[in-house]
Amino acid sequence: MVASSPPRQPLHLLVIAASEADVARLLPILAKADKIQRIDTADDLRAALADQPWDAALYLPADAALPLQATLRQIEEAGIDLPLILVAGPGEESALQRAMKAGARDAIDADRLERLLPAIEREVLEARHRADHRAALEMLNESQARFDALASNLPGMLFHLRRDAEGEYRFLFVSEGCQKLFGFKQQHLLASAGKLFDAFDGERRKSLENALRESAARGALLNWEGCTRGRTRQKWINLRSTPYRFDSGVVEWRGMATNITESKESEAELRESRQQLAELSTHLEAAKEEERERISRDIHDELGSILVFLKIEAAQLAAKLPPDAMRLREKAHSIETLLDQAMSTASRVARELRPGILKEFGLPAAIECQAEDFTQRFGIACRVQCDEDAIEPEPDTSLALFRIAQEALTNVAKHAHASLVVMRLRRERGNILLEIRDNGRGISEVDMQKPKSFGLRGIRERVLSLAGEFSIGPAEHGGTHIVLRVPETAGVEPPGEEELQRNLF
């Protein structure tokens, strides 16, 4: 397939000549020109230059009323890149030399007019190239101005950092933001990249060097944070860039350095606030447990004793009734039944408030007892699986796990519409794992994000206070699946995979 040639551009020529006869001699040569206009005065030249763009001007000095110097000066004052070609006759060599010195693009001997059209086409092409170059340069300057304005208004420093094959660093570009960020001018950082590393202390400097080395080796994103030196307020700096590696071993980063001090301070304040809230929550939970223990003790010791005494008194009263007082005997029996129910309820409430079985027999027995109470109270089957009988975490951990199981069962009774709940308690790599499943209607993301889901929020807070993990979601065959994992011993990090492998071998 033959490539199509670019479309021909129109050719407009301006001829400075004394008469039409002089122009007529050139017409056979200039047959390709789309427009030819003759002028012979300064006013005509000025009007012609303002009228439309011209591609080239021909100057015929013979009897010309407009001097060459004036013609060139007028074209220059118009601000137009219009190439002028002098067509001189024999014996006008000095005129040709003066024309070239004055600024004419070319000079053609009148006896060799075959050179005129190629000269015109060459000068027109060069003029168009110059126009394209000026347009490209203007666009480049405009783009540079926009970039400089953008870079100067960014809250940080743009940089172009190079590491050569020998491992030496050099900045090829830094924006004005380096003054605010590091306290020294652009030229100082361009002169020595070491100033960047000197802005950080020994440990952070080593961390930055390692981050750059790793980014260069792996081609990974450089996303490094460090705190600058400073006697007063230090700054947190973030360097972020994607590396580009050349075949020669040179690596370059084009990215941005930003001041993240405010966000770091906000993070620290947020962490401190969360820590205070966690401490407050722990304190409140401890206070609640103390109050529960007191109420449980009062119910068991005082209310329980009163109910037992009432039961004995009711039994003695029923025994003294005459044989024929059937209605009174039925009433006495009803009172005894109600007292039995009250004693059972008081016992259950006391166990829920502070399960004594948790202290005496441990967590598995306490959860099994809770499951039995749940089944009797709500009529929902609840099964407990414990892989080991000797699971005895610390008292605070045991109490927290018991409360979590208690809250989970309460949620099932309120929302799940389930007929079966299964709880499993086991050890797993230094952790205690508690799983709770039900066959109810399940739970959705919307349910978990409700602002008043205090039950789930309480479970999550308890697990976090134990440095554990918590997850909740739909079960495989419908219903809800809760999984929580807490360290068996508080403050002791469970062994990792590598440590477990070493212990095995």
C-alpha positions in Angstrom: 0.0 0.0 0.0 1.4 3.4 -1.1 1.5 6.0 1.6 -0.5 9.1 0.7 1.4 12.4 0.5 0.5 15.2 2.8 -2.0 17.7 1.4 -0.4 20.6 -0.5 -0.6 23.9 1.4 -1.5 27.1 -0.6 1.4 29.4 -1.5 0.9 33.2 -1.2 3.7 35.4 -2.5 4.2 39.2 -2.0 6.3 40.8 -4.8 8.0 44.2 -4.2 8.6 45.5 -7.7 8.3 48.8 -9.6 6.0 47.5 -12.4 3.7 44.7 -13.5 6.1 44.0 -16.3 8.8 43.0 -13.8 6.3 40.6 -12.2 5.2 39.2 -15.5 8.7 37.9 -16.2 8.4 35.7 -13.0 4.9 34.3 -13.6 6.0 31.3 -15.6 8.4 30.4 -12.8 5.7 31.0 -10.1 2.9 29.0 -11.7 2.5 27.0 -8.5 1.7 30.1 -6.4 -2.0 30.4 -5.5 -1.8 34.2 -5.0 0.7 36.8 -6.1 0.4 40.5 -5.2 2.6 43.3 -6.3 3.3 46.4 -4.2 5.7 49.3 -4.6 5.1 51.6 -1.6 5.5 51.5 2.1 1.8 52.1 2.6 1.0 49.2 0.3 3.4 47.0 2.1 1.9 47.9 5.5 -1.6 47.2 4.2 -0.6 43.9 2.6 1.1 42.7 5.8 -2.0 43.5 7.8 -4.4 42.0 5.3 -3.4 38.3 5.3 -0.5 36.0 6.0 2.1 35.7 3.3 4.5 32.8 2.8 7.4 34.7 1.2 8.3 38.1 -0.3 10.3 38.7 -3.5 12.2 41.9 -3.9 13.1 43.1 -7.3 15.6 46.0 -6.8 15.4 47.4 -10.4 13.7 50.8 -10.1 12.0 49.8 -6.9 10.4 52.7 -5.1 10.7 51.0 -1.7 14.3 50.6 -0.4 15.4 47.2 0.7 16.4 48.4 4.2 13.0 50.0 4.7 11.3 46.9 3.5 13.1 44.6 5.9 12.6 47.0 8.8 8.9 47.2 8.1 8.6 43.4 8.0 10.5 43.2 11.3 8.3 45.9 12.9 5.2 43.9 11.9 6.5 41.0 13.9 6.1 38.6 11.0 8.5 35.8 10.1 8.3 36.5 6.4 11.3 35.3 4.4 12.5 37.8 1.8 14.3 36.7 -1.4 16.2 39.2 -3.5 16.1 38.8 -7.3 19.0 40.8 -8.8 20.3 41.3 -12.2 23.9 41.0 -13.5 26.3 43.4 -12.0 24.4 43.8 -8.8 26.7 41.6 -6.7 27.2 44.3 -4.2 23.5 44.7 -3.8 23.2 40.9 -3.2 25.8 41.1 -0.4 24.2 44.0 1.2 20.8 42.3 1.0 22.1 39.2 2.7 23.8 41.2 5.5 20.6 43.3 5.9 18.5 40.2 6.6 17.4 38.7 3.3 17.0 34.9 3.4 18.4 34.3 -0.1 19.5 36.1 -3.3 18.8 34.8 -6.8 20.5 35.9 -10.0 18.0 37.1 -12.5 19.8 35.0 -15.2 19.2 31.8 -13.1 15.5 32.0 -12.3 15.2 28.2 -12.3 16.6 28.5 -8.7 13.8 30.8 -7.6 11.0 28.3 -7.0 13.2 25.8 -5.1 14.5 28.7 -3.0 11.0 29.9 -2.3 9.8 26.4 -1.3 12.9 25.9 0.9 12.4 29.2 2.7 8.7 28.7 3.1 9.3 25.3 4.6 11.9 26.6 7.0 9.6 29.5 8.0 6.8 27.0 8.7 9.3 24.9 10.8 10.3 28.0 12.7 6.6 28.8 13.3 6.0 25.3 14.5 9.0 25.5 16.8 7.8 28.8 18.2 4.4 27.4 18.8 5.9 24.3 20.5 8.2 26.5 22.6 5.2 28.7 23.6 3.2 25.6 24.6 6.2 24.3 26.5 6.6 27.6 28.3 2.9 27.7 29.1 3.0 24.1 30.4 6.1 24.9 32.5 4.4 28.0 33.9 1.3 25.9 34.8 3.5 23.2 36.3 5.5 25.8 38.4 2.3 27.3 39.6 0.9 23.9 40.5 4.1 22.8 42.2 4.4 26.0 44.2 0.8 25.6 45.5 1.1 22.0 46.5 1.4 21.3 50.2 4.7 19.6 49.8 7.8 19.1 47.6 7.9 17.5 44.2 11.2 15.8 43.5 13.1 13.8 40.9 15.7 11.7 42.6 18.3 9.6 40.8 20.5 6.8 42.2 23.4 5.9 39.9 24.9 2.5 39.4 27.4 3.1 42.2 24.6 3.9 44.7 25.1 7.7 44.8 22.0 9.9 45.0 21.4 13.1 43.2 18.4 15.3 42.8 17.5 16.3 39.3 14.6 18.5 40.3 13.0 19.8 43.5 10.1 22.2 43.8 10.0 25.3 45.9 8.2 23.4 48.7 11.6 22.2 50.0 12.1 25.5 51.8 8.9 25.0 53.9 9.5 21.3 54.3 13.2 21.0 55.2 14.2 24.6 55.7 16.7 25.0 52.9 16.5 26.2 49.3 16.2 24.3 46.1 19.8 24.9 45.0 21.2 23.4 48.3 19.3 20.2 47.8 20.2 20.0 44.1 23.8 20.5 45.0 23.8 17.8 47.6 21.2 15.0 48.0 22.9 14.2 51.4 21.0 17.1 52.9 17.8 15.1 52.6 19.3 12.2 54.7 20.9 14.7 57.1 17.4 16.0 57.9 16.7 12.8 59.9 18.4 11.2 62.9 20.5 8.0 62.7 17.7 5.5 63.0 15.3 7.2 60.7 18.1 8.0 58.2 18.9 4.3 58.1 15.2 3.5 57.7 15.0 5.9 54.7 18.1 4.4 53.1 16.7 0.9 53.6 13.3 1.9 52.1 15.0 3.4 49.0 17.2 0.3 48.6 14.2 -2.0 48.9 12.1 0.1 46.5 14.9 0.0 44.0 15.5 -3.7 44.3 11.9 -4.8 44.1 10.5 -2.0 42.0 8.0 -1.4 44.7 6.2 1.8 45.7 8.3 4.0 48.0 6.0 5.0 50.8 8.1 6.1 53.8 7.4 8.1 56.8 9.9 9.7 59.2 10.3 12.5 61.7 12.9 15.2 61.1 15.5 16.4 63.5 14.6 19.5 65.5 15.1 21.2 68.8 11.6 22.6 68.8 8.7 21.0 66.9 9.7 18.1 64.7 8.0 17.4 61.4 6.7 14.1 60.1 7.6 13.7 56.4 6.1 11.2 53.9 8.0 10.3 50.8 5.9 8.6 48.1 7.0 7.6 44.6 7.1 4.7 42.2 10.7 3.8 41.0 11.8 3.5 37.4 14.8 1.3 36.8 17.1 1.7 33.7 19.1 -1.1 32.0 22.2 0.7 33.2 21.3 0.1 36.8 20.2 3.7 37.4 17.0 4.1 39.4 14.9 7.2 39.5 12.0 8.3 41.7 9.6 11.0 40.6 7.3 11.7 43.5 6.2 14.0 46.3 7.3 14.7 49.9 4.5 16.0 52.1 4.3 17.2 55.7 2.0 14.8 57.6 2.7 16.2 61.0 -0.9 17.2 61.7 -2.3 13.9 60.6 0.3 12.1 62.8 -0.6 14.3 65.8 -4.3 13.6 65.1 -3.5 9.9 65.0 -1.7 10.1 68.3 -4.5 12.0 69.9 -7.0 9.5 68.5 -5.0 6.6 69.9 -4.7 8.3 73.2 -8.4 8.9 73.2 -9.2 5.3 72.3 -6.8 4.2 75.0 -8.6 6.3 77.6 -12.0 5.0 76.4 -10.7 1.5 76.6 -9.5 2.1 80.1 -12.8 3.7 81.0 -14.7 0.8 79.5 -12.6 -1.7 81.5 -13.1 0.3 84.6 -16.9 0.4 84.0 -17.0 -3.3 83.3 -15.1 -4.0 86.6 -17.5 -1.7 88.5 -20.5 -3.5 86.9 -19.0 -6.9 87.8 -18.6 -5.8 91.4 -22.1 -4.5 91.5 -23.4 -7.7 90.0 -21.5 -9.7 92.5 -23.0 -7.7 95.3 -26.5 -8.0 94.0 -26.0 -11.7 93.3 -24.8 -12.2 96.9 -27.8 -10.3 98.3 -30.2 -12.4 96.2 -28.5 -15.6 97.2 -27.9 -14.8 100.8 -30.8 -12.6 101.8 -33.6 -13.1 99.2 -32.8 -16.8 98.9 -32.9 -17.2 102.7 -36.2 -15.3 102.9 -37.8 -17.5 100.1 -36.6 -20.7 101.8 -38.1 -19.5 105.1 -41.3 -18.6 103.4 -41.4 -22.1 101.8 -41.0 -23.7 105.2 -43.6 -21.5 106.8 -46.0 -22.2 104.0 -45.4 -26.0 104.4 -46.0 -25.8 108.1 -49.1 -23.8 107.6 -50.5 -26.2 105.1 -49.8 -29.1 107.5 -51.9 -27.5 110.2 -55.0 -27.0 108.0 -58.0 -29.2 108.8 -58.6 -32.2 106.5 -61.8 -30.8 105.1 -60.3 -27.4 104.1 -59.6 -28.4 100.5 -59.7 -24.9 99.0 -57.2 -23.7 101.6 -54.9 -26.7 100.9 -55.0 -25.9 97.2 -54.2 -22.3 97.9 -51.3 -23.3 100.2 -50.0 -25.7 97.5 -50.2 -22.9 94.9 -48.2 -20.6 97.2 -45.6 -23.4 97.6 -45.4 -23.7 93.8 -45.0 -20.0 93.3 -42.3 -20.0 96.0 -40.5 -22.8 94.2 -40.6 -20.7 91.0 -39.4 -17.6 92.8 -36.5 -19.6 94.3 -35.6 -21.0 90.9 -35.7 -17.6 89.3 -33.7 -16.0 92.1 -31.1 -18.8 91.7 -31.0 -18.3 88.0 -30.7 -14.5 88.2 -27.9 -14.9 90.8 -26.0 -17.3 88.5 -26.4 -14.9 85.6 -25.2 -12.0 87.7 -22.2 -13.7 89.1 -21.9 -17.4 88.3 -20.3 -19.1 91.3 -19.8 -22.2 89.1 -17.3 -20.2 87.1 -15.0 -19.9 90.1 -15.6 -23.4 91.4 -15.6 -25.5 88.3 -14.2 -23.3 85.5 -15.3 -21.8 82.2 -16.5 -25.0 80.4 -18.9 -25.9 83.2 -20.1 -22.3 83.5 -20.9 -22.2 79.8 -22.7 -25.6 80.0 -24.8 -24.3 82.9 -25.6 -21.1 81.0 -26.7 -23.3 78.0 -29.0 -25.3 80.2 -30.6 -22.2 81.6 -31.0 -20.8 78.1 -32.8 -23.9 76.9 -35.1 -24.0 79.9 -36.0 -20.3 79.7 -36.5 -19.9 75.9 -37.1 -23.4 74.7 -34.3 -23.3 72.2 -31.9 -26.3 72.1 -28.4 -25.3 73.0 -25.4 -27.7 72.7 -22.0 -27.1 74.1 -18.8 -28.8 72.8 -15.6 -28.6 74.7 -12.5 -30.3 73.3 -10.8 -30.2 76.6 -12.0 -30.2 80.2 -8.8 -28.4 81.5 -9.3 -25.1 79.7 -8.7 -22.7 82.6 -7.8 -19.2 81.3 -7.1 -16.4 83.7 -10.1 -15.2 85.8 -10.6 -12.0 83.8 -10.5 -13.9 80.5 -12.9 -16.5 81.8 -15.4 -13.9 83.0 -15.1 -12.0 79.7 -15.7 -15.2 77.6 -18.7 -16.1 79.8 -20.2 -12.7 79.4 -19.7 -12.9 75.6 -21.4 -16.3 75.5 -24.2 -14.8 77.6 -24.7 -11.8 75.3 -24.5 -13.9 72.2 -27.3 -16.2 73.5 -29.4 -13.2 74.5 -29.1 -11.9 70.9 -30.1 -15.3 69.5 -33.2 -15.3 71.7 -34.1 -11.7 70.7 -33.4 -11.7 66.9 -32.3 -15.0 65.4 -35.7 -17.0 65.4 -33.5 -20.1 65.8 -34.3 -23.6 67.0 -30.7 -24.7 67.7 -27.5 -23.1 69.0 -24.1 -24.8 69.1 -21.2 -23.5 71.1 -17.7 -24.9 70.8 -14.8 -24.1 73.1 -11.2 -25.2 72.3 -7.6 -24.3 72.4 -5.7 -23.3 69.2 -2.0 -22.4 69.2 -1.9 -20.5 72.5 -5.4 -19.0 72.0 -8.8 -19.9 73.3 -11.3 -20.2 70.5 -15.1 -19.8 71.1 -17.5 -20.4 68.2 -21.2 -19.9 68.4 -23.6 -21.0 65.6 -27.3 -20.9 65.2 -29.8 -22.0 62.5 -31.8 -18.8 62.5 -32.5 -16.1 59.9 -28.9 -15.0 59.8 -27.3 -11.5 60.0 -26.7 -9.0 57.3 -24.2 -6.1 56.9 -27.0 -3.7 57.6 -27.7 -5.4 60.9 -24.1 -5.3 61.9 -23.8 -1.6 61.1 -26.9 -0.5 63.0 -25.9 2.4 65.4 -27.7 0.7 68.3 -26.2 -2.8 68.0 -24.9 -2.5 71.5 -24.7 -6.2 72.0 -22.3 -6.8 69.2 -20.4 -3.7 70.1 -20.0 -4.9 73.6 -18.7 -8.3 72.5 -16.2 -6.6 70.2 -15.0 -4.3 72.9 -14.5 -7.2 75.3 -12.5 -9.1 72.7 -10.4 -6.1 72.0 -9.7 -5.5 75.7 -8.3 -9.0 75.7 -6.1 -8.3 72.6 -8.2 -10.9 70.7 -9.9 -11.2 67.4 -13.6 -11.2 66.6 -15.6 -12.0 63.5 -19.3 -12.4 62.7 -21.1 -13.4 59.6 -23.5 -15.8 57.9 -23.0 -19.5 58.6 -22.5 -22.0 55.8 -26.0 -23.5 56.0 -27.9 -20.5 57.2 -28.0 -18.7 60.5 -25.1 -16.8 62.1 -21.6 -17.8 62.9 -19.6 -15.9 65.6 -15.9 -16.7 66.1 -13.7 -15.1 68.7 -10.1 -15.8 69.5 -8.3 -14.5 72.6 -4.8 -15.2 74.1 -5.0 -17.9 76.8 -2.6 -15.8 79.0 -3.1 -12.1 79.1 0.0 -10.1 77.9 1.6 -13.1 76.2 1.8 -13.1 72.4 0.6 -16.5 71.0 3.4 -18.4 69.1 3.5 -17.7 65.4 3.7 -20.2 62.6 7.5 -20.2 62.4 7.9 -20.7 66.1 5.5 -23.6 66.0 7.4 -25.2 63.2 10.7 -24.8 65.2 9.1 -26.4 68.3 7.9 -29.4 66.2 11.4 -30.1 64.9 
